[in-house]
Amino acid sequence: MVQAFILIQTEVGQAAAVARAIAELPGVTSAEDVTGPYDVIVRAEANSVDELGKLVVARVQSVSGITRTLTCPVVHL
């Protein structure tokens, strides 16, 4: 299982709607509004890095109101 945090910047006033929409996507375990340089932080999981990439590019980035994403895979050191 591959896990990642996805840091999301949204259009002004769209953070709550973006978080609600993303929380409904398969593979997303949480989506929270935050303050700071990012507006929403998402925790997601997939069976492989390729599946995680498809989740981010095909599903998360297609949500209306998103301007930029940064995907941070979880590593176990």
C-alpha positions as CSV (number, residue, x, y, z in Angstrom):
1,M,0.0,0.0,0.0
2,V,1.3,3.4,-1.0
3,Q,0.2,6.4,1.0
4,A,0.7,10.1,0.4
5,F,-0.3,13.6,1.6
6,I,-1.6,15.9,-1.2
7,L,-1.2,19.6,-0.4
8,I,-3.7,21.7,-2.4
9,Q,-4.0,25.3,-3.2
10,T,-7.5,26.5,-4.2
11,E,-9.1,29.5,-5.6
12,V,-10.1,32.1,-3.0
13,G,-13.2,30.9,-1.0
14,Q,-13.2,27.4,-2.5
15,A,-11.3,25.4,0.2
16,A,-14.3,24.0,2.0
17,A,-16.0,22.9,-1.2
18,V,-12.8,21.3,-2.6
19,A,-12.2,19.4,0.7
20,R,-15.8,18.1,0.6
21,A,-15.6,16.9,-3.0
22,I,-12.2,15.3,-2.5
23,A,-13.3,13.5,0.7
24,E,-15.8,11.5,-1.4
25,L,-13.2,10.1,-3.8
26,P,-12.2,6.4,-3.6
27,G,-8.7,6.2,-2.1
28,V,-9.0,9.4,-0.1
29,T,-8.8,8.7,3.7
30,S,-9.1,12.3,4.8
31,A,-9.4,15.8,3.4
32,E,-9.0,18.8,5.8
33,D,-9.2,22.5,5.4
34,V,-6.0,24.2,6.8
35,T,-4.5,27.6,7.0
36,G,-1.1,28.6,5.7
37,P,0.4,28.3,2.2
38,Y,-2.0,25.4,1.4
39,D,-5.8,25.4,1.7
40,V,-6.5,21.7,1.9
41,I,-4.4,18.7,3.0
42,V,-5.5,15.2,1.8
43,R,-4.3,11.8,2.9
44,A,-4.7,9.2,0.2
45,E,-3.7,5.6,-0.4
46,A,-3.4,3.3,-3.4
47,N,-2.1,-0.2,-4.2
48,S,0.8,1.2,-6.2
49,V,2.6,4.4,-7.1
50,D,1.0,4.3,-10.6
51,E,-2.5,4.0,-9.0
52,L,-1.7,6.9,-6.7
53,G,-0.6,9.0,-9.7
54,K,-3.9,8.2,-11.5
55,L,-5.8,9.2,-8.4
56,V,-4.1,12.5,-8.2
57,V,-4.1,13.4,-11.9
58,A,-7.4,11.9,-13.0
59,R,-9.5,12.5,-10.0
60,V,-8.1,15.0,-7.5
61,Q,-6.9,17.6,-10.0
62,S,-10.2,17.5,-11.9
63,V,-12.0,18.9,-8.9
64,S,-13.2,22.4,-9.6
65,G,-11.5,25.2,-7.7
66,I,-8.0,23.6,-7.4
67,T,-5.1,25.8,-8.7
68,R,-2.1,23.6,-7.6
69,T,-1.3,20.3,-6.0
70,L,1.9,18.9,-4.4
71,T,2.0,15.2,-3.7
72,C,4.2,14.0,-0.8
73,P,4.5,10.1,-0.7
74,V,4.9,8.6,2.8
75,V,8.2,6.8,3.4
76,H,9.0,4.4,6.2
77,L,12.6,5.0,7.4
